[in-house]
Amino acid sequence: LYAQLVQGNQTGDLALQSAENYNSLEVGSLFYSFPVSDLQVTAGPLLDADDVISATTSLYSEGFRLASMPYGVDGDVTGAGVGASWANDNGFNASFATVSVSGNAPSTGIYTTESADHYVASLGYDSDTWGLGLIFTDDDNTTAANDTSFGAGVYFRPDGFPTISVAYDSLSDATVGTADSSDFFVGLEHEVGPGTASAAYQSRDTSGTTTSNYEVFYTYPVNDGVSVSGGFFTEEQSGTTEDTTGYVVETTFSF
């Protein structure tokens, strides 16, 4: 059984990955996982679309601001859902999940014309030194035409060198007059002293607007329950929009 309580007031495109926007303390996730033969089944009233994805498309920690696969791995899609994942000893794995964002509303329900149903399927392979993953999503958005996305990622962890993650994600938007979007991500991480140094580059083309993002940060584990991350990021947009640079120190507590 997994239950998540969240509260926060950080919003906007420049928010960190840890940002939450809830005016009061609320239940963010609630689901139960259990084995059925060779499958791991997950179901609950508050399931995120990325809770049941077996494929690993990146080893980048994504603990600062940037993250790979924004369309395929979309944790902002939450609702009543169910999913199943499978993996074998040879490193191959697969998963499928469906989430109905408005599943708690009697007027829409789930799997109806009015409901907003999200489907995500993944296929992956993992070994000691490298791995790859494919993710496909379908989101009807309560419209007749569905938005779809397809992404692929590969990672390498050579001995004595930084871990390398490369991912590409694309979104086909069904909205009339809206251009497709794409995202390219490269992330590097390496243990330096007692902590981990991280650097990433992300180029995103959203409906004709190109945004380039860079970040560099270092995470220091103070103890088993406390870590401190410090670094900077830069966002560059095409056109006349001014670039944005931020410097951040974040302390994370886990218990």
VOPAGU-2260 file (C-alpha; in pm, 1 decimal, decimal comma):
REM VOPAGU-2260
SITE   aa  ch    i         X         Y         Z
SITE  LEU   A    0       0,0       0,0       0,0
SITE  TYR   A    1     136,9     339,6    -104,1
SITE  ALA   A    2      -4,8     668,5      23,9
SITE  GLN   A    3     145,4    1012,3     -42,8
SITE  LEU   A    4      65,6    1335,4     143,6
SITE  VAL   A    5     168,6    1658,4     -31,8
SITE  GLN   A    6     152,7    2033,7      21,7
SITE  GLY   A    7     331,6    2323,1    -149,6
SITE  ASN   A    8     296,0    2651,8    -335,9
SITE  GLN   A    9     567,6    2641,2    -602,0
SITE  THR   A   10     443,3    2680,4    -959,8
SITE  GLY   A   11     566,8    2790,0   -1301,3
SITE  ASP   A   12     794,7    2656,3   -1571,0
SITE  LEU   A   13    1104,5    2729,9   -1360,1
SITE  ALA   A   14     990,5    2515,8   -1065,9
SITE  LEU   A   15    1212,9    2232,9    -946,1
SITE  GLN   A   16    1119,7    1867,1    -988,0
SITE  SER   A   17    1027,5    1857,3    -619,1
SITE  ALA   A   18     769,3    2137,2    -659,7
SITE  GLU   A   19     412,2    2077,5    -549,2
SITE  ASN   A   20     112,5    2310,3    -573,5
SITE  TYR   A   21    -147,0    2223,3    -309,8
SITE  ASN   A   22    -300,8    2493,4     -90,8
SITE  SER   A   23    -358,5    2245,4     190,6
SITE  LEU   A   24    -228,4    1905,2     291,9
SITE  GLU   A   25    -381,9    1655,7      48,6
SITE  VAL   A   26    -350,6    1292,9     -54,6
SITE  GLY   A   27    -146,8    1298,9    -377,3
SITE  SER   A   28    -129,7     923,8    -444,9
SITE  LEU   A   29    -309,3     618,9    -313,7
SITE  PHE   A   30    -271,0     270,8    -464,2
SITE  TYR   A   31    -194,8     -92,7    -383,4
SITE  SER   A   32      49,6    -330,1    -557,8
SITE  PHE   A   33      44,1    -708,9    -543,4
SITE  PRO   A   34     189,4   -1001,9    -741,4
SITE  VAL   A   35     -19,8   -1219,9    -971,2
SITE  SER   A   36     193,3   -1504,1   -1106,3
SITE  ASP   A   37     476,1   -1332,9   -1302,5
SITE  LEU   A   38     299,6    -995,3   -1306,2
SITE  GLN   A   39     306,1    -708,0   -1058,4
SITE  VAL   A   40     -41,9    -553,1   -1055,2
SITE  THR   A   41    -108,1    -199,8    -927,5
SITE  ALA   A   42    -449,1     -37,2    -877,2
SITE  GLY   A   43    -596,7     251,2    -684,9
SITE  PRO   A   44    -811,4     566,0    -684,4
SITE  LEU   A   45    -509,4     799,7    -717,0
SITE  LEU   A   46    -255,5     650,5    -956,1
SITE  ASP   A   47       0,5     858,1   -1150,7
SITE  ALA   A   48      56,7     771,9   -1516,2
SITE  ASP   A   49     426,2     707,9   -1444,0
SITE  ASP   A   50     371,7     479,3   -1142,0
SITE  VAL   A   51     361,2     166,2   -1361,5
SITE  ILE   A   52     638,0     203,3   -1620,4
SITE  SER   A   53     882,9     -86,3   -1621,2
SITE  ALA   A   54    1122,3      52,9   -1884,7
SITE  THR   A   55    1423,2     255,7   -1770,0
SITE  THR   A   56    1494,5     527,9   -2024,4
SITE  SER   A   57    1736,4     731,7   -1810,5
SITE  LEU   A   58    1954,6     693,4   -1500,5
SITE  TYR   A   59    1974,2    1068,7   -1445,7
SITE  SER   A   60    1852,7    1147,3   -1093,3
SITE  GLU   A   61    1619,1    1426,3   -1213,1
SITE  GLY   A   62    1633,6    1573,3    -864,1
SITE  PHE   A   63    1697,1    1935,3    -963,7
SITE  ARG   A   64    1493,7    2085,3   -1249,4
SITE  LEU   A   65    1528,9    1889,9   -1574,1
SITE  ALA   A   66    1382,8    1548,1   -1652,0
SITE  SER   A   67    1373,9    1329,7   -1961,4
SITE  MET   A   68    1064,5    1198,8   -2143,1
SITE  PRO   A   69     815,8    1473,3   -2040,7
SITE  TYR   A   70     540,2    1337,7   -2266,2
SITE  GLY   A   71     574,4     963,2   -2211,4
SITE  VAL   A   72     664,6     981,7   -1840,4
SITE  ASP   A   73     394,9    1227,1   -1729,8
SITE  GLY   A   74     345,5    1217,1   -1355,2
SITE  ASP   A   75      94,5    1504,1   -1368,5
SITE  VAL   A   76    -173,9    1267,6   -1501,3
SITE  THR   A   77    -344,6    1131,8   -1188,5
SITE  GLY   A   78    -670,6     949,0   -1132,1
SITE  ALA   A   79    -834,9     611,6   -1088,0
SITE  GLY   A   80    -612,1     356,9   -1257,4
SITE  VAL   A   81    -476,3       7,9   -1290,9
SITE  GLY   A   82    -158,0    -132,0   -1441,7
SITE  ALA   A   83      60,4    -440,5   -1466,6
SITE  SER   A   84     433,7    -490,3   -1518,9
SITE  TRP   A   85     646,6    -791,5   -1607,8
SITE  ALA   A   86    1020,4    -863,5   -1598,0
SITE  ASN   A   87    1239,0   -1170,0   -1647,0
SITE  ASP   A   88    1591,5   -1269,8   -1544,0
SITE  ASN   A   89    1732,8   -1187,5   -1889,0
SITE  GLY   A   90    1671,6    -813,5   -1838,8
SITE  PHE   A   91    1362,9    -771,6   -2057,0
SITE  ASN   A   92    1054,2    -602,0   -1913,3
SITE  ALA   A   93     716,1    -464,8   -2021,0
SITE  SER   A   94     425,0    -276,6   -1867,6
SITE  PHE   A   95      82,3    -135,2   -1942,8
SITE  ALA   A   96    -130,9     104,5   -1738,0
SITE  THR   A   97    -442,6     315,1   -1776,1
SITE  VAL   A   98    -549,1     617,6   -1570,9
SITE  SER   A   99    -884,3     799,5   -1583,8
SITE  VAL   A  100    -832,1    1157,1   -1467,0
SITE  SER   A  101   -1205,3    1218,7   -1411,3
SITE  GLY   A  102   -1284,4     871,8   -1284,5
SITE  ASN   A  103   -1422,7    1008,3    -957,7
SITE  ALA   A  104   -1688,8    1218,2   -1135,0
SITE  PRO   A  105   -2028,6    1047,3   -1184,8
SITE  SER   A  106   -2096,8    1257,9   -1494,6
SITE  THR   A  107   -1788,9    1122,0   -1675,9
SITE  GLY   A  108   -1680,3     794,3   -1516,5
SITE  ILE   A  109   -1410,6     584,8   -1685,0
SITE  TYR   A  110   -1377,8     459,3   -2043,6
SITE  THR   A  111   -1670,8     666,0   -2167,8
SITE  THR   A  112   -1701,6     934,0   -2435,9
SITE  GLU   A  113   -1688,7    1203,7   -2168,3
SITE  SER   A  114   -1401,1    1060,0   -1964,3
SITE  ALA   A  115   -1033,4    1160,0   -1992,9
SITE  ASP   A  116    -853,7     825,5   -2020,1
SITE  HIS   A  117    -475,3     795,4   -2041,6
SITE  TYR   A  118    -291,6     482,2   -2156,5
SITE  VAL   A  119      82,3     415,0   -2132,9
SITE  ALA   A  120     279,3     109,1   -2250,1
SITE  SER   A  121     651,9      45,0   -2214,8
SITE  LEU   A  122     909,8    -208,3   -2328,5
SITE  GLY   A  123    1265,7    -219,9   -2199,2
SITE  TYR   A  124    1592,8    -402,4   -2150,0
SITE  ASP   A  125    1841,9    -357,2   -1864,6
SITE  SER   A  126    2189,7    -499,7   -1810,6
SITE  ASP   A  127    2477,5    -424,4   -1573,2
SITE  THR   A  128    2635,7    -169,1   -1806,9
SITE  TRP   A  129    2359,3     -36,9   -2033,1
SITE  GLY   A  130    1989,0     -41,9   -2104,9
SITE  LEU   A  131    1714,3     106,1   -2316,6
SITE  GLY   A  132    1343,5     169,2   -2304,6
SITE  LEU   A  133    1051,3     255,8   -2531,2
SITE  ILE   A  134     735,8     432,2   -2410,6
SITE  PHE   A  135     409,8     491,0   -2598,8
SITE  THR   A  136     115,7     690,5   -2461,5
SITE  ASP   A  137    -237,3     763,4   -2579,5
SITE  ASP   A  138    -448,7    1035,8   -2417,7
SITE  ASP   A  139    -800,2    1105,7   -2543,3
SITE  ASN   A  140    -833,1    1436,8   -2351,0
SITE  THR   A  141   -1213,4    1391,6   -2375,4
SITE  THR   A  142   -1189,4    1468,1   -2748,5
SITE  ALA   A  143   -1265,5    1254,7   -3051,1
SITE  ALA   A  144    -901,4    1262,9   -3166,2
SITE  ASN   A  145    -630,1    1130,7   -2935,6
SITE  ASP   A  146    -296,4    1287,8   -2845,6
SITE  THR   A  147     -17,7    1031,7   -2873,9
SITE  SER   A  148     347,8    1030,4   -2777,4
SITE  PHE   A  149     640,7     802,4   -2846,1
SITE  GLY   A  150     981,1     816,1   -2683,1
SITE  ALA   A  151    1300,7     618,1   -2653,0
SITE  GLY   A  152    1592,8     638,8   -2413,4
SITE  VAL   A  153    1925,7     464,6   -2364,2
SITE  TYR   A  154    2174,1     475,6   -2077,8
SITE  PHE   A  155    2532,9     364,8   -2021,4
SITE  ARG   A  156    2725,1     321,2   -1694,8
SITE  PRO   A  157    3088,7     246,8   -1780,1
SITE  ASP   A  158    3326,0     172,8   -1492,3
SITE  GLY   A  159    3517,7     479,9   -1380,1
SITE  PHE   A  160    3325,3     718,3   -1606,2
SITE  PRO   A  161    3008,6     927,6   -1566,4
SITE  THR   A  162    2672,9     763,3   -1623,1
SITE  ILE   A  163    2531,6     877,7   -1959,1
SITE  SER   A  164    2159,7     904,2   -2036,6
SITE  VAL   A  165    2016,0    1007,8   -2374,6
SITE  ALA   A  166    1642,6    1028,2   -2447,9
SITE  TYR   A  167    1410,1    1157,5   -2721,2
SITE  ASP   A  168    1037,8    1212,4   -2677,4
SITE  SER   A  169     772,8    1334,1   -2922,6
SITE  LEU   A  170     409,6    1442,6   -2887,8
SITE  SER   A  171     148,6    1441,5   -3162,9
SITE  ASP   A  172    -116,6    1692,8   -3055,3
SITE  ALA   A  173    -465,7    1625,6   -3189,2
SITE  THR   A  174    -577,5    1986,9   -3137,2
SITE  VAL   A  175    -654,2    2149,4   -3473,4
SITE  GLY   A  176    -387,7    2403,4   -3567,2
SITE  THR   A  177    -141,4    2290,4   -3297,8
SITE  ALA   A  178     203,9    2178,5   -3410,0
SITE  ASP   A  179     366,5    1863,3   -3275,3
SITE  SER   A  180     624,5    1885,6   -2995,6
SITE  SER   A  181     953,6    1709,9   -2928,2
SITE  ASP   A  182    1212,5    1685,9   -2651,7
SITE  PHE   A  183    1581,0    1583,6   -2658,0
SITE  PHE   A  184    1767,4    1518,2   -2332,2
SITE  VAL   A  185    2125,9    1434,4   -2233,1
SITE  GLY   A  186    2227,0    1381,2   -1870,5
SITE  LEU   A  187    2560,5    1300,3   -1704,0
SITE  GLU   A  188    2621,6    1196,3   -1343,1
SITE  HIS   A  189    2936,0    1093,4   -1157,6
SITE  GLU   A  190    3031,5    1030,8    -796,2
SITE  VAL   A  191    3265,6    1305,3    -678,4
SITE  GLY   A  192    3385,4    1276,7    -321,3
SITE  PRO   A  193    3100,4    1187,3     -86,3
SITE  GLY   A  194    2830,3    1317,4    -323,5
SITE  THR   A  195    2717,0    1316,1    -685,3
SITE  ALA   A  196    2781,4    1576,2    -955,9
SITE  SER   A  197    2513,8    1611,1   -1223,6
SITE  ALA   A  198    2483,8    1801,5   -1551,1
SITE  ALA   A  199    2209,9    1796,7   -1815,1
SITE  TYR   A  200    2102,6    1957,4   -2141,3
SITE  GLN   A  201    1747,7    1962,0   -2273,2
SITE  SER   A  202    1613,3    2101,5   -2600,7
SITE  ARG   A  203    1235,5    2122,3   -2632,2
SITE  ASP   A  204    1031,3    2230,3   -2932,5
SITE  THR   A  205     678,2    2310,3   -2814,9
SITE  SER   A  206     438,5    2404,4   -3093,9
SITE  GLY   A  207     712,3    2588,6   -3283,6
SITE  THR   A  208     886,3    2749,1   -2983,6
SITE  THR   A  209    1234,5    2612,0   -2907,3
SITE  THR   A  210    1368,0    2617,7   -2550,9
SITE  SER   A  211    1719,2    2512,5   -2448,8
SITE  ASN   A  212    1788,2    2427,8   -2084,3
SITE  TYR   A  213    2113,9    2361,8   -1900,6
SITE  GLU   A  214    2175,7    2266,6   -1540,6
SITE  VAL   A  215    2472,0    2172,7   -1320,4
SITE  PHE   A  216    2437,3    2075,2    -955,8
SITE  TYR   A  217    2600,6    1876,7    -677,5
SITE  THR   A  218    2418,5    1664,2    -418,8
SITE  TYR   A  219    2580,6    1608,5     -80,1
SITE  PRO   A  220    2432,7    1345,8     156,1
SITE  VAL   A  221    2452,7    1495,8     505,9
SITE  ASN   A  222    2322,8    1171,9     657,7
SITE  ASP   A  223    2077,7     891,6     574,3
SITE  GLY   A  224    1778,9    1126,8     591,5
SITE  VAL   A  225    1912,5    1465,5     480,6
SITE  SER   A  226    2078,8    1576,4     155,9
SITE  VAL   A  227    2172,8    1920,7      21,1
SITE  SER   A  228    2181,9    2007,8    -350,5
SITE  GLY   A  229    2331,5    2325,0    -491,2
SITE  GLY   A  230    2371,8    2441,9    -849,2
SITE  PHE   A  231    2247,9    2664,7   -1127,6
SITE  PHE   A  232    2031,1    2644,5   -1438,8
SITE  THR   A  233    1985,4    2846,5   -1756,8
SITE  GLU   A  234    1684,7    2863,3   -1988,2
SITE  GLU   A  235    1715,8    3005,8   -2339,4
SITE  GLN   A  236    1409,8    3061,0   -2559,7
SITE  SER   A  237    1397,4    3134,0   -2929,0
SITE  GLY   A  238    1284,7    3481,4   -3033,4
SITE  THR   A  239    1312,6    3796,5   -2825,3
SITE  THR   A  240    1244,7    3637,7   -2485,7
SITE  GLU   A  241    1528,4    3704,2   -2241,4
SITE  ASP   A  242    1729,6    3412,9   -2106,0
SITE  THR   A  243    1671,0    3308,5   -1745,7
SITE  THR   A  244    1940,8    3195,4   -1503,8
SITE  GLY   A  245    1879,8    3070,4   -1151,7
SITE  TYR   A  246    2094,8    2964,0    -858,0
SITE  VAL   A  247    1941,5    2716,6    -615,8
SITE  VAL   A  248    2026,8    2547,0    -285,7
SITE  GLU   A  249    1775,7    2281,4    -184,8
SITE  THR   A  250    1767,9    2069,0     130,8
SITE  THR   A  251    1575,1    1739,9     114,0
SITE  PHE   A  252    1451,7    1552,0     419,0
SITE  SER   A  253    1334,2    1189,3     397,5
SITE  PHE   A  254    1193,8     978,6     677,5
